[in-house]
């Protein structure tokens, strides 16, 4: 990359301005109420709230989640002029959003669930996440915190001293997110085991919405949920969300290996489409039957990532369905710096090919299916790491996957390098894991 191109990319990055995050509640029936339902009073005022941990909304750019009767229905970006009422400006734009299609009858009561949160030396963030989990409206759940390769007692002291027995503490001495998740899976007592991260704030209905589908679908093996940004205060956070973030839209979708999606010829190997590890749940017996997560994948290992993607594909490969549930919302605290984005870009690429390597090592019978999809997979990889040119800083997020801010060439190159490194990283991770287990 030439010096001039590098300078332009740096200038574009530095020109990205912070965006406020908010929630807007519109009056009216919930989407599942159907067209014949009695609407809420139309003179009920919309309610605008700041996002988790954000200050009150004022003039400027606002990224808003829109709800009806508490149900997330869409996001939008609004510029509130100085001197204008942010609530009215955001509400006027929100009323133009289409109401999502009805998902059908609501599932019955959710099954007993264990929530697993893996963490490492981030007690301050962990407390925020656990507080939001203990506020869930799910009728029957417990929380397990897995302290992964701790070097200080901070996490243990927080869990055992700060939550009075309401949260179980598990220590996993070998580093690696998948290893920590497997420790949580071993400790799970629920029919369903849900996983989230220590850098999220869970919506009060997250766990109920994420797990209720298991009660009505015996063939369901996994669910994933909606992930939105808790803050957009730095250029890195805005850039990531502007290029798709973690959100997968507001339409519920079922991925069924018995009825592969016509719009996805790479299914099930495009596991990134299914969701992310910050909001996922599995039928406990199903996840245990496939061997849990591959311990040589995930953050904290040379493989860099891919543990969630591996689990998704393994569950689907055994004939179970996966459902994306946009009503199951968590707010995620994105990484904050350019260096964070560099590490994330390389890690995403590495995790992608590392998980594919793990799938083939652990289930070689899938190799013919993967080879048939390889040409399309290479094209998908090129699109995944594509650079969109532009002369200015673009606009902030509002339409997911809109790529409004140009994705820097350096990050695209790092992602491609990560994809080349992924299989080697997986091999190194397996060797490191063997050494660590032997040394215990």
N, C-alpha and C positions, 0 to 999 in steps of 0.2 A: 504494500500500500504506500503511495507517495506521501511526502510530507504535507502537501496541500490537501489531499483527501483526508488525512488524519486530522488536520487542523479543522476542516469543515465539520467532521464528525464530532470533534470535541466541542466546537461552538454550538452545534445543534443540541448536543446533550446538555450543555450548560444553560441553553435557552429554554429548556423545558421548565415550566413554572408549576408550583404546587397547586393541587386541586383539593377542594374541600370534599369530604365524604359525608353523606347524609342518608336518612331514610324518610320516605314520604308515605303516610297512610292515607289512602283515598277512601271516602265513604262509598258504600255500595255493597252488594252481596259478594261473598267469596266466589271464586270461579267455579267451584264444584256445586254451588247452589243452583245453577242452571237458569235458563231464560225465564222460567215461570216463577222464580222465587221473588218474594217481596223485597224490594231494595231498601237499603238503609235510608233514613231521611236525607233528602238531597240537600237540605240546608245545613247538614252537619259539616263543620269546617274540616279541611284536610289538616293533618298533623305532620309537621316537619321536625325531625329529630336529628341531632348530629350523630355520626357514626360512632362506634365504640371508642372511647378515649379521645374523641375529637371535641374542639370547642364549639360554641354555638355558631350556626351558619350565618354568614354575612354576605356582602356583595363579592363578586368575582365568580370564578368557575366552580361549579358544584357537580360532583358525580353522585347521583341519587339512585338508591334502590327504591322502587315503587312497590307498595303492597296494597292489596285489597283484602279486608278482613284478616290482616296479618299474613296473608299468603304472598310471597314474592312473585311479581308478574313481569318485571323488566327493570332495566337500568337505562339511564339517560344522562346526558351532559347538558347543563344549562349555564349560561352566563348571566348572572344577576347584576344589572346595572346599579351603580352606587345610588343610594337613596330609595331604591325599590324594595318591596317586601319579598324576601327570599321564598317564603312559603307560597305566595301567590304566583311568583314566576315559575317555580318548580312544578306547582300543581297544574298550571296552564299547559305546560309541556307534557306532563304525565297523563293528562286526560286524553291525549292523542295516541297513547300506547294501545295496541290491541290487547284485548283480554285473552289469555291463553285458553286453548281448548280444555274442556272438562276431562279430567283424568279417569272418569268413571266413578263407581262407588268407592267411598273411602274405606280403607282396610280396617279391620277390627283392632282391638287392643294389641299393642306391640308385645312381643315375647320378652321374657327376662333377658337382660343384656348386661354384659360387662364392657366397660369402656376402658381402653388401654391408652395411656399417654406415655410415650418414650421421651426421655429428656437427658441432657448432659450439661451440667454446670450452668443452668439458666433459671435459677430459682425465682427470680423476679418475674420473668415471663410465665413461668409455670404457674405461679400463684394466680395470675389473671385467667389463665386457661381453666384451671381447676375450679375456681370460683364460678365460672360460667357453666361448667359441667354439673356442679352441685345444685345449680338453679334450674336444671332441666325439668320439664313437666312429665317425663316418662314415669309410669307408675311403679316400675320394678327394675332397678339397675344398681350396679356398684361401679366404683372407679378404682383402677389399678395404675399406679405410677411406677414405671420401670426406670430406674436410675442406671444409665449405661456407662460403664467404665468410669465411675466417679473418682475424682482426685481430691474433693473436699466433702465434708459432711453436710453441705448446705441443703441439698435436696432432701436427704433423710430428715434433717431437723425441721424443714418446712412441713413435710408430710406428716411426720409423727408428732410434731409439736404444735402445728398450726391447724390441724383438721380433726383432732380429737377422735380418731378411729373411724372417721367417715371415708377415708381414703386408705387403700392398702399400698404398702411400699414393697417393691421387689427390686433387688439389686442384681444386675447382669454385668459381671466383671469384664467380659470380652467385648471390645468395641464393635459397633456396627448396628445400624437401625434395624435391619432384619433380625439380627440376633436378639435385640431388645424386644421386638414385636413377638418373636417366638417365646420369649420368657413370659410376656403378657398373655399369650395364647395358652401357655401351660397353666397359668394361674386363673384363667377365666372360668367362672362358674355359670355363666348365662348360656341360654340356648343360642344366642347371637353374641358375637364379639365385635365391638366397634373400635375403630382406631382414629385418633386425631393427633395433632402436633401440639407442642408446648407454646407455639407462637400464634394461636388462634383464640378467638372469642366465639363460643358457640351460641347461636340463637336459642332461646328457651325451648323451642319445639324441634331443635335439630335432631335429637336422639329419637324422639317419637316418630317423626316423619321418616327418618332413615331406616328404622327397624320395623315399622308396622307392616310393610309389604311382605315380610317373611311369614306373617300369620295367615295370609290368604293365598300364598303361592308355594306349595311344597317343593317345587322344582327350582326355586330361587336360591342361588348360592351366594350372591354378593349384591350389595347396593353401594352407590356412591352419591355424594351430595354436591350442592352448589357452594363454590368458594369465591368470595368477593374480598376486595381489599379493605382492610381496616383503616389504613391511612394512605394518602397519596401526597406525602409531604416532601419527597425528594425526587430529583430527576430520575433516579433509578427506579423508584416505585411506579412513577407515572409511565415510564417507558415500558416496563414489564407489563403493566395492565393494558396499555394501549396496544400492545402486540398479542393480546389474547389472555394474559394472566393465567388463571387456573379455571375460569368459569367455562361451563359447557352448555350454556344457554338455559332457557326457562321452559323448555318442553320436556316432559318426562319421556323416557325411551327405554325399551327393553331390548337387550341383546341376547339372542337365543341361538345357540349352535345348531339347533334343529331347523332353524329358519334364518340363515345368514342374511344380513342386510344387503339389499341389492346395490346400495350406494357405497359399499365398502368392499371392494374385491380383495383387500388385504386381510379381512377379518379372519381370525381374531388377533392378528399380529400388530395391528395398530392400537395397542392397548391404551395409548395416551388419550384416545377419544373417549374412553369409558369413565374417566374421573381421575382423582388423585388421592394420595395417601392421607391427606389432611382431613378427609371426610369419607370414610369407607367402613363398611360392615360386612361380616361374613356369617353364614350359618356355621356355628362353631365346629360341628362334626364334619362338615364339608372341608373347612380349612385344615383341620387336623388330618383328614383322610388324604389330602394331597401333600402332606408333609410340611404344612405351614409355609413360611417364607424361606427362600434360599438365603442362608446365612452369609454367603459370599457376595451378596448384593446389598445395595443401600448406602446411604450417607454414613461416613465413618469407616468405610472400607476402601481399598484401592479401586473397586468397581464404581464408586462415586454415587450410585443410585440404582433405580430399576426394581427395587424390592416390591413395590406396589404393583407395577406392571406385570412382573412375574406371577404374582398371586392371581391377578385377574385372568391371565391366559390359562394358568393351570386349572382354575375353577371352570372356565368355559370349556377347556379341552376334555374335562370329565363329564360334559353334558349338562352342566347347570346353567341357569340363566343369570344374567347380570342386569340390574335395573338402575338407571340414573334417575335420581329423585331431586328435582330442583327446589322442592319445598324444604329440604334438609340443608339449612344454611349455616356456614361458619364464616366468620370474618378473619382474614389472614393478614398478619403483619409481614408484608413483603420485605425483602432485603433492601438496604438503604443506600449503598454506595456503588460506584462504578466497579470497584474490585469485586464486590459481591456479585454483580451481574456477570463479570468475566468467569468467576468460579462457577456460577450457576449455569452459564451457557456450556462450558466444558463438561460439567457434571451431567447436564441433560443429555448431551450427545453420548457420553460414556455410558450412562445408565441405560439408554435405549439399546445399544448393541450388547451391553453386558447382560441385560435380562434375556435377550434373544439367545445369547450363548448359554445362559443358565437353563433356559427351556430345553434346548437341544441336548445339553449334557444330562439333564435330569429326566428328559422324556424324548429320547432319540426317535421314537416313532412319529414325531411331528415333523421330522426333517423333509420328507417328500412334500408335505403341504407347504412348508416354508419355501422350498425351492421353486414350486409352481408360482409362488407369489413374489419371488425375488425381483423380477424386472419392474413390476409395479412398486415394490418396496423401495427400489433405488430412486424412482421418480418421486415417490412420496418424500424421501429423505431430502432430495434437492429442493422441493417446495417448502419443506419444514425449515430449512436453513437459508431460504432465499432472502435477498436484500431488496428492499423497496427504496428506490431513489426518490429524492425530493429536494427542493431548494430551500425549504424553510423548516421551522420546528414542528409544523403540523398542528393538529388539534389534540386535546387530551381525550382520555377514554370515554366511551359512552356506548359504542357498539363493539361488543367483544369480537375479537379476531379481525377487527377493521384495519389493523396496522396503520394507524393514523400518524404516529411518529415513525420516521425511517428507522429500521432496525440496523444498527451499525455493522459494517462489514467485518470489523474485528470480532464481534460477537458471533457472527455467522461462521467465520473461519474457526473460531474456538469450538463451536458446536460440531463442526465437521471433524476437527481433530479429535474431539472427544469420541465421536462415533468410530473413528479408526482405532482409538486406544481401548475402547470398551472391552473387546474380547481378551486383550492382554491384561487389562485391569481385573477382569473376572478371574483369570488364572492366578494372578498374583494374590487376589483376595482369598482364594481357596487355600493357597499355600500358607498365607499369613494366619488364616483361621486354624489350620491344622497345627501350626506352631503354637498358637495361643492356647488351644485346647490341651495340647500335650504338656505345656508348661504349667498348667494349673495343678 
